[in-house]
Amino acid sequence: MPPPIHQMRLTGRLGSGADEWSCPLCGRRIALRRPPHPELTVLDPGDEEAVHIGVLEPRDDAADAADQAAARYGVGPIQHLPRPPARPGQPTPEPDAADRRWLAEIGIDWDGDEAA
């Protein structure tokens, strides 16, 4: 089975000058220093089996590129979670009303209660 494909988003600049990228699906975080001294440091591994692609601005052409990459690897469309997962060692937040509506749309009842 081909690996899942996740989109990494530019989330900020670190004090070292490196760009911080994070994946809203699995929590992967990296620090990426640009040339002339490129360097990649994994801050949080997230899903190490997933293929991660970088997206500077979520636009239609970025979504098209992600869908094409997903098709190339034989996986379905990328699903966007309403919020990133909790970081390791932190409690998972309870879903709010918007999260519960989204869960209901994909057929999940939270804790056996009505999701929406």
C-alpha positions as CSV (number, residue, x, y, z in Angstrom):
1,M,0.0,0.0,0.0
2,P,1.4,3.4,-0.9
3,P,2.2,5.9,1.8
4,P,-0.2,8.7,2.7
5,I,0.6,12.2,1.4
6,H,0.4,15.1,3.7
7,Q,0.9,18.8,3.1
8,M,3.4,20.7,5.2
9,R,2.7,24.4,5.8
10,L,5.1,27.2,6.5
11,T,4.3,28.2,10.1
12,G,7.0,30.7,11.1
13,R,10.6,31.6,11.4
14,L,12.7,30.3,14.2
15,G,15.3,32.4,16.1
16,S,18.0,30.5,14.2
17,G,16.7,32.0,11.0
18,A,15.4,28.7,9.8
19,D,11.8,28.4,8.5
20,E,9.5,26.2,10.6
21,W,7.2,23.9,8.6
22,S,4.4,21.8,10.2
23,C,1.9,19.1,9.1
24,P,-1.7,19.7,10.3
25,L,-2.5,16.0,9.8
26,C,0.2,14.2,11.8
27,G,2.0,17.0,13.7
28,R,5.3,16.6,11.9
29,R,7.5,19.7,12.4
30,I,10.8,20.6,10.7
31,A,13.2,23.5,10.7
32,L,14.5,24.2,7.2
33,R,17.4,26.6,6.6
34,R,17.6,28.0,3.1
35,P,20.8,28.3,1.0
36,P,23.6,29.2,1.1
37,H,23.8,26.9,4.1
38,P,20.8,24.6,3.7
39,E,19.9,22.3,6.6
40,L,16.9,20.3,7.6
41,T,16.2,19.4,11.3
42,V,13.2,17.3,12.4
43,L,11.6,18.9,15.4
44,D,8.7,16.4,15.8
45,P,8.7,13.3,13.5
46,G,4.9,12.9,13.2
47,D,4.0,10.1,10.7
48,E,7.4,9.1,9.4
49,E,5.8,6.8,6.8
50,A,3.9,9.6,5.1
51,V,5.1,11.5,2.1
52,H,5.2,15.2,3.0
53,I,5.0,18.0,0.4
54,G,5.5,21.7,1.2
55,V,2.8,24.2,0.4
56,L,3.5,27.9,0.8
57,E,0.0,29.2,0.2
58,P,-3.0,26.9,0.2
59,R,-4.5,27.8,-3.2
60,D,-6.3,25.9,-5.9
61,D,-3.1,25.1,-7.8
62,A,-1.5,23.8,-4.6
63,A,-4.5,21.6,-4.0
64,D,-4.3,20.4,-7.7
65,A,-0.6,19.6,-7.2
66,A,-1.4,17.7,-4.0
67,D,-4.2,15.8,-5.8
68,Q,-1.8,14.9,-8.7
69,A,0.8,13.7,-6.2
70,A,-1.8,11.7,-4.4
71,A,-2.9,10.1,-7.7
72,R,0.8,9.4,-8.6
73,Y,1.2,7.5,-5.3
74,G,-2.2,5.8,-5.7
75,V,-3.8,7.3,-2.6
76,G,-7.1,9.2,-2.4
77,P,-7.6,12.9,-1.9
78,I,-5.9,14.6,1.0
79,Q,-8.3,15.2,3.9
80,H,-7.8,18.4,5.9
81,L,-8.5,18.1,9.6
82,P,-10.2,21.1,11.3
83,R,-7.3,21.5,13.7
84,P,-3.8,20.0,14.1
85,P,-3.5,17.0,16.5
86,A,-2.2,17.6,20.0
87,R,1.5,17.5,20.4
88,P,3.0,14.5,22.2
89,G,2.6,14.8,26.0
90,Q,-0.3,17.3,25.7
91,P,-4.0,16.3,26.1
92,T,-6.0,15.9,23.0
93,P,-8.6,18.8,22.9
94,E,-12.3,18.0,23.0
95,P,-14.0,18.7,19.6
96,D,-16.0,21.9,19.5
97,A,-19.3,22.2,17.6
98,A,-17.6,22.7,14.2
99,D,-15.4,19.6,14.8
100,R,-18.5,17.6,15.8
101,R,-20.3,18.6,12.6
102,W,-17.3,17.6,10.6
103,L,-17.1,14.3,12.5
104,A,-20.8,13.7,11.8
105,E,-20.2,14.4,8.0
106,I,-17.7,11.6,7.9
107,G,-19.8,9.2,9.9
108,I,-18.2,9.5,13.4
109,D,-20.1,9.9,16.6
110,W,-17.9,11.3,19.4
111,D,-18.0,9.1,22.6
112,G,-21.2,7.5,21.3
113,D,-23.1,10.8,21.5
114,E,-24.7,12.7,18.7
115,A,-21.8,14.2,16.8
116,A,-23.7,17.2,15.4
